[in-house]
Amino acid sequence: MVTVIYLHGRPVRAAITNEAELALGTVTNPLLADINLIFGCMLAKRVWFKEDVPKDAVQITDNLYTIFKTVKYAKTCSFDDIDNGAEASDYPLVADIKHFVPDWLEIDFKKGKWCGTFGFDRELAKTLNRVMVGDQSLA
């Protein structure tokens, strides 16, 4: 399944694999794909999956939501720490966060685990933005 969602006012192509769609059919609680662009001593991308869905999350399907944040880790510079629950703080880009929103998100379910990735694609962004403003040539 492929759809377009809006994060911080920007269009994002969200793709959910067939395996993920099947797995979503078995979840009992809504699932959150927590998208994080990490700044600090490194630049990294992570998508973590949680059952706690905040009120400002964006709905992708009946039981899948997402949220995008720019964060930093002041107390650690270790990917192991970050991937194992280190506390993040908001990165002070709140006014400009829309400039960091990814162009695409992919959700998969492999070997019994949720997987997510996101990225940036200038051509896709141009296409999505034209569709957003109603360019009928893309319909």
Backbone hydrogen bonds in HBPLUS format (Angstrom, degrees):
<---DONOR---> <-ACCEPTOR-->    atom                        ^
c    i                          cat <-CA-CA->   ^        H-A-AA   ^      H-
h    n   atom  resd res      DA  || num        DHA   H-A  angle D-A-AA Bond
n    s   type  num  typ     dist DA aas  dist angle  dist       angle   num
A0016-ILE N   A0001-MET O   2.76 MM  15  5.18 165.7  1.78 158.6 163.5     1
A0003-THR N   A0014-ALA O   2.89 MM  11  5.30 156.7  1.94 148.3 156.0     2
A0014-ALA N   A0003-THR O   2.73 MM  11  5.30 165.7  1.75 160.9 165.0     3
A0005-ILE N   A0012-VAL O   2.92 MM   7  5.31 162.6  1.95 154.4 156.0     4
A0012-VAL N   A0005-ILE O   2.78 MM   7  5.31 151.7  1.86 155.1 157.3     5
A0007-LEU N   A0010-ARG O   2.90 MM   3  5.29 152.1  1.98 155.4 152.4     6
A0010-ARG N   A0007-LEU O   2.95 MM   3  5.29 167.0  1.97 116.2 120.3     7
A0013-ARG N   A0103-ASP O   2.94 MM  90  6.30 164.4  1.97 148.7 143.9     8
A0105-LEU N   A0013-ARG O   2.86 MM  92  6.21 151.0  1.95 162.4 161.4     9
A0015-ALA N   A0105-LEU O   2.85 MM  90  6.22 165.8  1.87 159.3 163.3    10
A0107-ILE N   A0015-ALA O   2.86 MM  92  6.30 159.3  1.91 162.2 169.3    11
A0017-THR N   A0107-ILE O   3.04 MM  90  6.41 168.0  2.06 172.7 174.1    12
A0021-GLU N   A0017-THR O   2.93 MM   4  6.28 156.6  1.99 152.0 158.9    13
A0022-LEU N   A0018-ASN O   2.98 MM   4  6.26 158.0  2.03 149.6 154.9    14
A0023-ALA N   A0019-GLU O   3.00 MM   4  6.24 159.4  2.05 145.5 151.3    15
A0024-LEU N   A0020-ALA O   2.81 MM   4  6.01 153.2  1.88 151.2 158.6    16
A0025-GLY N   A0021-GLU O   3.25 MM   4  6.49 136.7  2.44 137.8 147.8    17
A0025-GLY N   A0022-LEU O   3.12 MM   3  5.26 132.4  2.36  97.5 110.2    18
A0026-THR N   A0023-ALA O   2.96 MM   3  5.37 159.4  2.00 111.3 118.1    19
A0027-VAL N   A0024-LEU O   3.37 MM   3  5.38 153.7  2.44 100.4 107.4    20
A0031-LEU N   A0063-ASN O   2.89 MM  32  6.09 166.4  1.90 146.2 148.9    21
A0065-TYR N   A0031-LEU O   2.84 MM  34  6.14 159.7  1.88 163.9 170.4    22
A0032-LEU N   A0050-LYS O   2.69 MM  18  5.07 162.6  1.72 163.1 164.7    23
A0050-LYS N   A0032-LEU O   2.96 MM  18  5.07 154.1  2.03 139.6 148.0    24
A0033-ALA N   A0065-TYR O   2.80 MM  32  6.14 161.7  1.83 145.5 150.2    25
A0067-ILE N   A0033-ALA O   3.30 MM  34  6.70 147.1  2.42 153.0 150.5    26
A0034-ASP N   A0048-TRP O   2.71 MM  14  5.07 163.1  1.73 172.6 167.4    27
A0048-TRP N   A0034-ASP O   3.02 MM  14  5.07 160.2  2.06 137.4 137.4    28
A0035-ILE N   A0067-ILE O   2.85 MM  32  5.91 156.5  1.91 172.0 169.4    29
A0069-LYS N   A0035-ILE O   2.91 MM  34  6.27 148.9  2.01 152.6 162.3    30
A0036-ASN N   A0046-ARG O   2.79 MM  10  5.22 169.6  1.80 167.7 165.9    31
A0046-ARG N   A0036-ASN O   2.98 MM  10  5.22 159.4  2.02 154.9 158.5    32
A0037-LEU N   A0069-LYS O   2.95 MM  32  6.37 161.0  1.99 158.6 165.0    33
A0071-VAL N   A0037-LEU O   3.00 MM  34  6.26 158.5  2.04 146.6 152.5    34
A0038-ILE N   A0044-ALA O   2.79 MM   6  4.99 165.1  1.81 153.5 156.1    35
A0044-ALA N   A0038-ILE O   3.06 MM   6  4.99 153.8  2.13 131.6 138.7    36
A0039-PHE N   A0071-VAL O   2.78 MM  32  6.10 166.7  1.80 163.3 167.2    37
A0057-ALA N   A0054-PRO O   3.14 MM   3  5.54 162.9  2.17 118.3 119.5    38
A0058-VAL N   A0066-THR O   2.74 MM   8  5.22 167.4  1.75 161.4 160.8    39
A0066-THR N   A0058-VAL O   2.79 MM   8  5.22 143.1  1.92 139.5 151.9    40
A0060-ILE N   A0064-LEU O   2.76 MM   4  5.49 170.5  1.77 154.5 155.4    41
A0061-THR N   A0064-LEU O   3.16 MM   3  5.02 161.5  2.20 132.9 137.9    42
A0091-TYR N   A0070-THR O   3.05 MM  21  5.51 166.4  2.07 129.8 126.4    43
A0072-LYS N   A0089-SER O   2.88 MM  17  5.54 153.0  1.96 157.9 166.0    44
A0089-SER N   A0072-LYS O   2.95 MM  17  5.54 162.3  1.99 159.4 165.3    45
A0082-ILE N   A0078-SER O   3.01 MM   4  6.31 166.1  2.03 152.9 156.7    46
A0083-ASP N   A0079-PHE O   2.80 MM   4  5.90 166.7  1.82 155.6 158.8    47
A0084-ASN N   A0080-ASP O   3.06 MM   4  6.07 121.7  2.42 135.3 149.2    48
A0084-ASN N   A0081-ASP O   3.15 MM   3  5.12 141.1  2.30  96.2 107.7    49
A0086-ALA N   A0081-ASP O   3.03 MM   5  5.45 151.8  2.11 146.0 145.1    50
A0093-LEU N   A0091-TYR O   2.51 MM   2  5.65 141.1  1.65 117.2 103.2    51
A0096-ASP N   A0093-LEU O   2.70 MM   3  5.14 131.0  1.94 114.7 129.9    52
A0097-ILE N   A0093-LEU O   2.73 MM   4  5.38 105.9  2.28 158.1 169.0    53
A0099-HIS N   A0096-ASP O   2.92 MM   3  5.76 158.2  1.97 129.5 135.0    54
A0100-PHE N   A0097-ILE O   2.87 MM   3  5.39 163.1  1.90 120.0 125.8    55
A0103-ASP N   A0119-GLY O   2.87 MM  16  6.11 145.3  1.99 148.7 160.1    56
A0104-TRP N   A0119-GLY O   3.33 MM  15  5.59 155.9  2.39 142.8 141.6    57
A0119-GLY N   A0104-TRP O   3.15 MM  15  5.59 151.9  2.23 140.0 143.7    58
A0106-GLU N   A0117-THR O   2.84 MM  11  5.41 163.4  1.87 162.4 163.1    59
A0117-THR N   A0106-GLU O   3.06 MM  11  5.41 151.7  2.14 147.4 155.2    60
A0108-ASP N   A0115-CYS O   2.83 MM   7  5.04 165.5  1.85 152.3 152.7    61
A0115-CYS N   A0108-ASP O   2.90 MM   7  5.04 163.3  1.93 140.9 138.2    62
A0110-LYS N   A0113-LYS O   2.87 MM   3  5.36 142.8  2.01 163.3 158.2    63
A0113-LYS N   A0110-LYS O   2.89 MM   3  5.36 154.9  1.95 117.4 125.4    64
A0125-ALA N   A0121-ASP O   2.87 MM   4  6.11 162.0  1.91 160.1 166.2    65
A0126-LYS N   A0122-ARG O   3.00 MM   4  6.26 154.5  2.06 146.7 153.0    66
A0127-THR N   A0123-GLU O   3.04 MM   4  6.30 162.3  2.07 149.1 153.6    67
A0128-LEU N   A0124-LEU O   2.81 MM   4  6.06 169.4  1.82 160.5 163.0    68
A0129-ASN N   A0125-ALA O   2.89 MM   4  5.98 158.1  1.94 147.9 154.2    69
A0130-ARG N   A0126-LYS O   2.97 MM   4  6.19 149.4  2.07 146.1 154.1    70
A0131-VAL N   A0127-THR O   3.01 MM   4  6.28 161.0  2.04 153.3 158.4    71
A0132-MET N   A0128-LEU O   2.88 MM   4  6.06 150.1  1.97 142.4 151.5    72
A0133-VAL N   A0129-ASN O   3.16 MM   4  6.42 144.2  2.30 140.6 147.6    73
A0135-ASP N   A0130-ARG O   2.99 MM   5  5.40 171.9  1.99 147.6 146.6    74
A0134-GLY N   A0131-VAL O   3.05 MM   3  5.06 157.7  2.10 103.0 109.6    75
A0138-LEU N   A0135-ASP O   3.24 MM   3  6.15 171.1  2.25 124.9 127.3    76
A0139-ALA N   A0136-GLN O   3.17 MM   3  5.34 164.3  2.20 108.4 113.3    77
